[in-house]
Structures are given as C-alpha cells and as structure tokens.
C-alpha cells in the first residue's frame, strides 16, 4: 500500500518484542522480518504499478505508463523478473561482498558527503530542459530544508512515516484523484522484445548499483537507478524496468552482507532485525541467505499469480475510493505514531510531492530530504 512502508511494520514488530519472545526466540523474530521484507519487495510491485497513476501526467514511471496502455501486468512481470534475477545473483555474491565491503567502506566513508553532493548534482544535470532543472533545484532545497527540520529539530516517534508517506504516497494518490484517472483494463499477454544481452545487462547493473546504496547512507533505489542509467544510458524501456525492479531487492539482500561484515544495515527493516538479534554469525548468514532465496521464489510466484486478479479487483472497487481510503488510513497511522506535529509534516511533504507531479520534476528529487541531513552531519 502506498505510504505504508515495510519499516513501519518492522517498528511495530519491535514494539511487540516482549510478547513475541514468549513464543519464540530473537532468531525466530529475525527470520520473520527477513522473510517479510523480501516478500514485500515482490508483492509491492502490484500496488506500486497500479495505484497512483494520474491521467495525462507527464511524470509517470515507465511501469505506470504501461498501466495507461493496458500493459500493467507486463510491467509487473518485468519488475518481478528483475527482482528474482538480482536476488539470485546477489545471494551468490554474498561471500564476495562480505570480504570486500570492509575495504570499500573504509575507502568510501571519508568521502560520503562529497559523493552525496555529486549525486545531487548529477540528479539535476540529467534533466533535459532548464524549466525541469529549476523545479528540481527548488524541490531539492525545499525537501532538504524539511528533512533537516524533521530529522534534526523535531522529536517524533517515527519521523520518516509522515515525511515519506506524504512525498511518495499521498501526493500521487491525491493527484490521481484530482485528475479523475480510471484504471484501464489490463491485458494478461504481452510479448517482450528484450534481448538476452539487455536482460543480463539490466540484472548486472541492478546488482552493482544496489550494492552501492548498501554502503552509502541517505540513498534509495531511485538514486541507484540514476547511477546505473548513467553507466548504461541506452537500455530499452523493458530492460530499464527490469533493472529498476532488481535494485531494491539487492539492497535488501546485501544488507545481510553489511550486517555480517560491517555491523549495520542501510535497510530499515533489516536494521530492526539486527537490533533484535544483536549479531549475525556466519552460520546464520548462510541460513538467512537460503531463506531469502526461498522467500523470493515463493513471493515471485505469488506476484505472478495475483497480478491479474488484483488489477481486475482494483478496476471494480472504484479507483478513487481506494485512494481516499488509503489516504485516510495514512492520516490515522501518522496521528497514532507521530501526533499532530506528524500531521503537519505529512501535509507539508504531500504538498512537496504534488509540486513534483505538477511541474514535471522527478519524484526522486524528494529523497534529498534524507540526503541533505546526512550531508549536514559531516559538516
């Protein structure tokens, strides 16, 4: 569901730890969080593709453009293929990453602020025209300022919930309501002309860029995709969607390698897992890697099976009512977790998210709400 992030569920699990430990061990809870997190990366493709599509919008993601063409099921299949391919490759490479991550992190850590600044510059310069560059810069400044206030000045129980739910969840849903978008009928069959070479390149680039964001703080899958696109700018649309699908899964799985070798995870739900377990031994790393692979295979099969029924259900249930229901749910969750101040943050971040969809500025500019506070910590 847009705005209801896996990290929120992980925090609820952590809050219920005393009760859970009555029936299980910290390792059992860790396994639950891992399997849930990997499963979420696959099944989340369905709402990510089909919800928040605004009619006539010029800033739709490639997968969402396919929805407007009735090819949303094909988009979900491409994302799932990318996730499964990158999952297999990244798990196979975990032993390598466990050995090289300490050295890479020692090299990268002193230059973290500079690297993040360079990534922000790249985010702006990649825009095609002066108008989009202007609005991108505007969004970066506003988001960064909001992030500094929320993460450094305010004391909220769960600051990222209202911040990111507004920027990436409610804003897209609200825009789709205002545009009165209806979900077109989605066809099951759609042949992809992507070559084996492009598919392999997508999985390799997704794995490499996903590994990069496992080391640097403040980055999300969108920034990893930008880096991969800069390296391989000629990928066709289907290959790009495959790469996009794989990045988030790689970041999830390789958090196991960073936990084992560096003692932390850049992924919120797996960091919660580490906080509960306190350590991850070599034997547990092997077991958890196998469990992640099993969970990914089952989740991929479920995603393929459920995509068509879910798309049909979303068409019958009235798209606008679903969006309203999700926004109301977000308001209640934020009020519960962050109070009235959280609601104010939610309204402000939603407004910033709407600016991106109304001006054509890419939504990943909003991630500077986390990147700029991370940069400021080193100043």
N, C-alpha and C positions, 0 to 999 in steps of 0.2 A: 504494500500500500504506500503511495507517495507520501513522504514526510514521516512515516512511522518506521524508523531505522532499526536495523538489527542491533545496534548499540544500545538502544532503549530497552529492548528485550533482555540483553545481557545485563544491563544495570538492574533490571527487575529481578533477574536470577540471583545476582549478587546480594540484593537486598533481602532475598528469601533464603539465604545460605544456611542460616541456623536450622530452619525447618528441613531443608533438603538433606543436610548432613545426618539427619535422624535416620533416613532410609538409604543413604549412600555415602560414598567417600568423596574427597575433593577430586580424585581422578575421574570418578563417575560424572561429576558435575562438569569437569573439563571436557570429557568426551561428548557430553550433551551439547555444550557450547560450540565445540568444533563441528560436529555433525550438523547442528542447526545453522551455523554460519555458512558452511559450504552449500548446504541445501538452498539457503536463501539466495545465494548468488545466481543459482539457476532459475528457481521459480519466480524470482523477482523480475525476470525478463518479461513476464506476461503483463503485469501492471505497468512496468516501465515503458513498454511499447504502446499499449492500448489506452492508457489513461494520460490525460494532459495534452491531447492533440487538439490544437486550435485551428479552425478552418481559416484558410488564407494566410496563415502565419508564414513568414519568410525565414524563421529561425528554427524550424523543426529539425530534429536529428534525422540522419538518413533512415533509421529504422522507423521513425514516426512518419516520414514521407511515404514509406511503403504502406503504412496503415491507410493513408488517404487514397492510395491507389488500389486498396483492397488486397494488399500483399503483406499484411502484418504477420500472418502465420509464417511466411517465408522469412521475414526478418527475425522472428523468434528462433526459427531453426538455425539460421546463420549464427546468431549470438550463442546458442547452445552448443553448436559445433565448435566455435572458437573457445568457449569455456572448457569444454571437455578435452579438446586438443591441448590447450595450455595447461590444464590440470595434470594430464599425463606427463607432459614434458617437464613441468616444474617439479613434480614429485620425483621424477627420475634424476633431476639435477640437485635435489636437496643435499646429498652428501657433498657435492662440489661447493654449493653455496655456504654450507656450514664451515668449510675450510677457508673460503676466500672472503666471506663477509667481514671478519675482524680486520683483515688488512685493508679492504676497501673502505670500511667505516673510519679507520684511523686516518686515511688519506682525505676522505670527504669531509669529516666533521669540522675541521678548522675553517673550511670554505663554505659552510652551509648557507650563511647569509648571502654571500656573493652569488652562489649558484641559484638561490631562490630569486634574487633580484634579476639575474639573467633570464630566468624562466618567465618572469613577469614581462620583461622587455620583449621576449620572443612572442608572448601571448598577444601583445599589442601590435608588433610589427607584422605579424602574419595576417592581419586584417587587410582586406582588399582596397578599401577606399578611406578617404580622410574622415568622412562622417562616422563610419563604424569605429575607426581608431579613436575619435574624440569621445564617443559614448563609452567605448571600452575603458579609456582612461578615467572617465567620470565614474564609472561603476567600480573600478579598482580603488579609487580614492575614497568613495563613499563606503564600500564594503570593508576596506581596510580600517577606516575610522570606526565603523560599527563593531568590527571584530575586536579592536583594541579596547573599546568601551565595555563590551560584553565579557571578554575573556580576562581583562586586567583590572577593570574598575568595579564591575558589579560582582556580587556574591550570589550566584544562582546555583541551585542544586544540580541542574543539568543544563548548562548554558548552550550546548550545541543543539539541543532539541528545538527551542524556538528559533534559533539562528538559521539552521539549515532547513528546518521544516518550512519556514516561510520562503526562503530563497529558491529552493528546489522542488518543494511540494505544493504548497498552497498557491503560489504565484501562477504556476502552469495550469492548475485546476481552475483558478479564478478566470484566467484568460480564456480557457476553453468554454467556460460558462458565458462570458461576455460575448464571445464570437458565435455562440449558439451552434457549436460543432456537433454533428451527429456522426456516430461511428458507422462507416460504410460496411457492407457485407464483405467478409474476408474469405477468399478462396483458399482451399486447402493445398492444391497443387500449384507449384511454381518452380520451374526449372532454373537452376543457376548455371550461368555460363563460365563461372570462375574456373581458372585452370588449377591444376595441382601445384604448379610453381607458385602462384599467387596465394593459394591456401596455406602452403608451407611457410611462405614469407610472412603471412599475417600471424601465424602461430608463433614463429620465432621472434618477430618484432614485439608481439604482445607479451611474450615471456621476458624478453630483455627489459622492456620499458616497465613492466610490472615489478621486476626485480629492483629497478632503480628507485621506485617510490617506496619500496620496502626499507630503504636506507635513509631517505630524506624526509624530514618532518614537514607537515603542512601541505603535502601534495595529495591529490586524489587521482582517480583513474583518468579524468579529463586531461590533466597535465601530462600524464604518461602517454596518452594517445597523441597529444601535440608533439611530444618529443619523437615518438615513433613515426608520425606523419612527416616530420621534418627530415628524418633519415630516409623514408620511403614515400615520397610525395606522389608517386604515380600509381598507387594501389587503386583498383577499381572499387566501386561502391560496395559490392558484396564482400570483397576482401577486407575493406575498411571496417565493416560491421563485425566480421569475424574477429579481427584484431581488438575491436572495442569490447567485445564480449569476454575475451580472454584476459584482459588486463586486471580486472577486479578479482577474478579467481586466482590469478598468480599472486597478487598482493596478499590475498587471504592465506594461501598455502605456504608461501615463502615466509610468512610471519612465524611459522614453526621453526624455520631455519634461523631467523633473527633471535627468537626466544632461546634456542639452544646455544647459539654462538655468541650473542651479544647481551642476552638477558632482558630484552624488551621486544614489544611488537608495535608496529605502526598501525595495526588494525585494532579498533576499539574492543570488539567482542573477544578477540584472542588475547588482548592485554588483560581483560577481565578474567579469562581462563588462567593466565599466568598468575594473576593476583591471588586466585583461589588455590592453585596448585603449588605456588611459590617456586617451583623448579620443573624442568623438563629433562629427564635423563635420556641417554642415548637409546635405551630400550623403548622408552615411552615415545620418543621421536619416531622410531620405526613403526611402532604400533599405530600412532596417531596418523602417520602418513598413509598407511594402509587403510585406515578407517576413512580418511578424507577421500581417497580414491573410490572406495566402495560407496560412500555417500554421494559423491559426484556422479557416479554411474547411475545410481537409483534416481537421483534428482533429475538427471538429464532425461531419463525415460519418462518420468512423471511430467516433466515440462512438455515433451513432445506429445504425450497423451492428452494433456489438459488444455493445450493452447486453443484448439478449435472449439471445444465446448465452452471455454471461458470467454472467447471472443463472441460467440453466439449469445451467451448469457448477458454480457455487457450491452449488447445491442437491444435485448428485450427489456432490460431493467431500467432503461432511461439513463442515458449518459449524464445528463445534468443532475439528476437526483443522486447518482453515485458520487459525483464530485462534491455536491453540497454535504452529503453525509460524511465524506472523508474530512472535509474542512471542519465541520462541527466536532468530529472526533478529535482532530488535532487540537482544537481550542480547549477541549476538556482535558486532554493529556497535558498540555502545556500549563493550564491553570493548576492542575494537580502537582506537576513536577517543579514548576518554576514560579507560580503565583502571578500576581498582577504585573509585576515587572517583566516577567517572561512573556506575557501577552503583549506588552508594549514592544518588546524586542521582536516578537512574531509579526506584528503589524508592520513595523519598520522594514524587516527583512523581506516580507511579502511585497511591499512597495518597491524595494530594490529589484526583486525578481521580476516584477511587472515591467520595470523600466527596460530590462534586457529584452523581453519579448516584444515590447512596443517599439524599441529603437533599432532592433536587429543586432545588438551586441550579444556575443556568445555568452551563454549562461556560466561557462566555466570561469569567466572573469570574477564571479562571485566567490570563488574559492580563495581569493585574496583576503577574505575575512578571517581566514586561518593563517595564510602565508605571511601576511604583514605582521601580525602579532608574534609569529615565530621569528621573523627577521628582527623585530624590535628587542627580543630577549637577548640578542647578542650585542646590542648597541650600548 
